[in-house]
Amino acid sequence: APRLQFQKTMLGFAAGVMTAASVWSRLLPAIDRAADVGLPGWLPAAVGLLCGVVFLAALDAALPRLRRGRDEDPSRRQSTLLMAAITLHNVPEGMAVGLAFALAAEGEGTAGAAALALGIGIQNFPEGAAISLPLRQEGCSRSRAFLLGTLSGSVEPLFGMLVVLAASGVRPLMPWLLSFAAGAMLYVVVEELIPEANLSQGGHSGTLGVMAGFLMMMILDVALG
């Protein structure tokens, strides 16, 4: 059915966006920033990623109403995990922007801070869509799906302002926070989105959605990075 094919495409798109964002927006910057705090690049990336996976797995287990029983309400459980992962992903993004502006205030690259803020703002469009489109397919009203997609990004300015106030203390934590968010996102991609996008109903719409989302997010991250 066209509706099922479209739903698979949208879930695949969300998976592609989140996979690319995990690598280019989270893990690679975490590896780069590790050197700034005197750590080997792989250490915060690996430990943070593992902690993100464990955290999301624990969240999954702590949602008894949304547990894996597919006969209960799997789509609602999936949406909860998806929103949690993307919201967690936005926390270190907001912190990165706040840190960049705090450093700019000390005379380090104002233009770079502005470019980072613009780049992350543009990247939030496909991330918001990665939440809103699957929610809409599950029967959410347009306004509710849009609102939930928007709310996932609202943590960014909040954490950005907090970091400006406490820049010196947050800087050493950034590699860990970035990779933690990557682990949370990859957990949802592997546990939920890819299997749901590729249910054996024939066709390759889920796979094509993954490729489209991955390509779009990769191009945005590299072009605006």
C-alpha positions as CSV (number, residue, x, y, z in Angstrom):
1,A,0.0,0.0,0.0
2,P,1.3,3.5,-0.8
3,R,0.7,4.6,2.8
4,L,2.9,1.8,4.1
5,Q,5.6,2.5,1.6
6,F,5.6,6.2,2.5
7,Q,5.8,5.3,6.2
8,K,8.8,3.0,5.6
9,T,10.5,5.8,3.6
10,M,10.0,8.3,6.4
11,L,11.3,5.9,9.1
12,G,14.3,5.2,6.8
13,F,14.9,8.9,6.3
14,A,14.9,9.4,10.0
15,A,17.4,6.6,10.4
16,G,19.7,8.0,7.7
17,V,19.6,11.5,9.2
18,M,20.4,10.2,12.7
19,T,23.2,7.9,11.5
20,A,25.0,10.7,9.6
21,A,24.4,13.2,12.4
22,S,25.9,10.7,14.9
23,V,29.1,10.4,12.9
24,W,29.7,13.9,11.5
25,S,28.1,16.1,14.2
26,R,28.9,14.0,17.2
27,L,31.7,11.4,17.0
28,L,34.2,13.2,14.7
29,P,33.9,16.5,16.8
30,A,34.3,14.4,20.0
31,I,37.5,12.8,18.7
32,D,38.8,16.3,17.7
33,R,37.9,17.8,21.0
34,A,39.5,15.0,23.0
35,A,43.0,16.2,22.0
36,D,42.1,19.6,23.5
37,V,41.6,18.1,26.9
38,G,44.7,15.8,26.6
39,L,42.8,12.5,26.0
40,P,43.4,9.9,23.2
41,G,40.7,10.5,20.5
42,W,39.1,7.1,20.8
43,L,38.6,7.1,24.6
44,P,35.7,9.6,25.1
45,A,34.2,8.6,21.7
46,A,34.0,4.9,22.7
47,V,33.1,5.3,26.4
48,G,30.5,8.1,25.6
49,L,28.9,6.1,22.8
50,L,28.6,3.0,25.1
51,C,27.0,5.1,27.9
52,G,24.5,6.6,25.4
53,V,23.5,3.1,24.2
54,V,23.2,1.8,27.8
55,F,21.1,4.9,28.8
56,L,18.7,4.5,26.0
57,A,18.4,0.7,26.6
58,A,17.6,1.5,30.3
59,L,15.0,4.1,29.2
60,D,13.5,1.5,26.9
61,A,13.2,-1.0,29.8
62,A,11.9,1.7,32.1
63,L,8.9,2.4,29.9
64,P,6.6,-0.5,30.8
65,R,3.7,0.8,28.8
66,L,5.9,1.0,25.8
67,R,7.7,-2.2,26.3
68,R,8.6,-4.4,23.3
69,G,5.2,-6.2,23.3
70,R,4.3,-5.5,19.7
71,D,0.7,-6.1,20.4
72,E,0.6,-3.2,22.9
73,D,1.6,0.1,21.2
74,P,4.9,-0.3,19.5
75,S,4.6,2.9,17.5
76,R,4.2,5.0,20.6
77,R,7.2,3.4,22.3
78,Q,9.2,4.0,19.1
79,S,8.2,7.7,19.0
80,T,9.2,8.1,22.7
81,L,12.6,6.6,22.1
82,L,13.1,8.7,18.9
83,M,12.2,11.9,20.7
84,A,14.4,11.1,23.6
85,A,17.4,10.3,21.3
86,I,17.1,13.5,19.2
87,T,16.5,15.7,22.2
88,L,19.6,14.2,23.9
89,H,21.4,14.8,20.6
90,N,20.4,18.5,20.7
91,V,21.8,19.1,24.3
92,P,25.5,18.9,23.3
93,E,24.7,20.8,20.1
94,G,23.4,23.7,22.2
95,M,26.3,23.4,24.5
96,A,28.8,23.5,21.6
97,V,27.2,26.7,20.3
98,G,27.3,28.3,23.8
99,L,30.9,27.2,24.2
100,A,31.9,28.7,20.8
101,F,30.3,32.1,21.8
102,A,31.9,32.0,25.2
103,L,35.3,31.5,23.5
104,A,34.4,34.3,21.0
105,A,33.8,36.6,23.9
106,E,37.4,36.0,24.9
107,G,38.6,36.9,21.3
108,E,38.5,33.4,19.7
109,G,36.8,33.3,16.3
110,T,33.5,35.2,16.4
111,A,32.8,34.4,12.8
112,G,33.3,30.7,13.5
113,A,30.8,30.8,16.4
114,A,28.2,32.4,14.2
115,A,28.8,29.9,11.4
116,L,28.5,27.0,13.9
117,A,25.1,28.4,15.2
118,L,23.8,28.9,11.6
119,G,25.0,25.4,10.6
120,I,23.4,23.7,13.6
121,G,20.2,25.7,13.0
122,I,19.9,24.4,9.4
123,Q,20.7,20.9,10.5
124,N,17.8,21.0,12.9
125,F,15.3,21.0,10.0
126,P,15.9,17.4,8.9
127,E,16.2,16.4,12.6
128,G,12.8,17.9,13.4
129,A,11.4,16.2,10.3
130,A,12.9,12.9,11.5
131,I,10.5,13.2,14.6
132,S,7.5,14.9,13.0
133,L,7.1,12.8,9.9
134,P,6.9,9.4,11.6
135,L,4.6,10.9,14.3
136,R,2.3,12.2,11.6
137,Q,2.2,8.8,9.9
138,E,1.2,7.2,13.3
139,G,-1.9,9.4,13.3
140,C,-0.7,12.5,15.3
141,S,-2.3,15.7,14.1
142,R,-0.2,18.0,12.0
143,S,0.1,20.7,14.7
144,R,1.0,18.1,17.4
145,A,3.6,16.4,15.2
146,F,5.1,19.8,14.3
147,L,5.1,20.9,18.0
148,L,6.9,17.8,19.2
149,G,9.5,18.1,16.4
150,T,10.1,21.7,17.4
151,L,10.2,21.0,21.1
152,S,13.1,18.5,20.6
153,G,15.2,21.5,19.5
154,S,14.1,23.9,22.2
155,V,16.8,22.4,24.6
156,E,19.5,23.9,22.4
157,P,19.2,27.6,23.4
158,L,18.6,26.7,27.0
159,F,21.8,24.6,27.3
160,G,23.7,27.2,25.1
161,M,23.0,29.9,27.6
162,L,23.9,27.6,30.6
163,V,27.3,26.9,28.9
164,V,28.0,30.6,28.4
165,L,27.6,31.0,32.1
166,A,29.8,28.0,33.0
167,A,32.2,27.7,29.9
168,S,35.4,26.8,31.7
169,G,33.8,23.8,33.5
170,V,32.0,22.4,30.5
171,R,34.8,22.4,28.0
172,P,36.4,19.1,29.2
173,L,33.1,17.4,29.2
174,M,32.2,18.1,25.6
175,P,33.9,15.0,24.0
176,W,32.0,12.8,26.4
177,L,28.6,14.5,25.9
178,L,28.9,14.5,22.1
179,S,29.6,10.8,21.9
180,F,26.9,10.0,24.5
181,A,24.4,11.6,22.2
182,A,25.7,9.6,19.3
183,G,25.3,6.4,21.2
184,A,21.7,7.3,22.1
185,M,20.8,8.0,18.5
186,L,22.5,4.9,17.1
187,Y,20.6,2.8,19.6
188,V,17.3,4.0,18.2
189,V,18.4,3.6,14.6
190,V,19.5,0.0,15.1
191,E,16.8,-1.1,17.6
192,E,13.8,0.6,16.0
193,L,14.0,2.6,12.8
194,I,15.9,0.2,10.5
195,P,13.9,-2.9,11.4
196,E,10.6,-0.9,11.1
197,A,11.7,0.7,7.8
198,N,12.5,-2.7,6.3
199,L,9.6,-4.8,7.3
200,S,9.3,-7.6,4.7
201,Q,6.5,-6.0,2.7
202,G,8.4,-5.9,-0.6
203,G,10.0,-2.9,-2.2
204,H,13.0,-0.8,-1.2
205,S,11.4,2.3,0.1
206,G,12.9,2.0,3.6
207,T,16.4,1.5,2.2
208,L,16.0,4.5,-0.2
209,G,14.8,6.6,2.7
210,V,17.9,5.7,4.7
211,M,20.2,6.7,1.8
212,A,18.3,10.0,1.2
213,G,18.4,11.0,4.9
214,F,22.1,10.0,5.3
215,L,23.1,11.9,2.1
216,M,21.2,15.0,3.1
217,M,22.6,15.1,6.6
218,M,26.2,14.3,5.5
219,I,26.1,17.1,2.9
220,L,24.7,19.6,5.5
221,D,27.3,18.6,8.1
222,V,30.3,18.8,5.8
223,A,29.2,21.9,3.9
224,L,28.3,23.8,7.1
225,G,30.9,22.3,9.4
